[in-house]
Every structure is written in C-alpha cells, then in structure tokens.
C-alpha cells in the first residue's frame, strides 16, 4: 500500500526533483509533483508525494515543520479532494 502526502508552504522555486530528493531520504518515492497554475505554469506553493505506507509516516513525522529552501514545510497525509459544485 502507498500513501499520498500533502506538502505545503513550498518555495516558489521548488521542483518535482527537489521534492523527490528530499523525501527519498526517508524511503522509496513512487511519485513527486509540485502543483502548478494552469495558466501561468508557476508553482502554487504545494505538492504531493506518494510513498510506501511505513516510509510515508516516517517522512511526515520528520519533515513537518522543517525548513526547506527557506520555508517551514507543512507535511501531512493528503485528504481526498472535496467535490465542488459546478455553476
């Protein structure tokens, strides 16, 4: 089983590779993605990392609140996206 991890408060210059490198210190990273604005292509300041369950729990504990590229990260288990009504 794998776990999806939310990573918030990323610096605007953080890349997918930066996330993968940071989280690989805690185990096997299945995927790492910084979310970008559709129109501008700029980072939205958060991303997601997918890891094996045990590794993910260790990474969340170790990295939540840690400084990375000048910002204190918010790291926790990703919650399912809420459905928003279309208008």
Secondary structure, DSSP 8 states (H G I E B T S, - for coil): -EEEEEEES--TT--HHHHHHHHGGGS-EEEEEEEE-TTT--EEEEEEEEEEHHHHHHHHHHHTT-EETTEE-EEEE----------
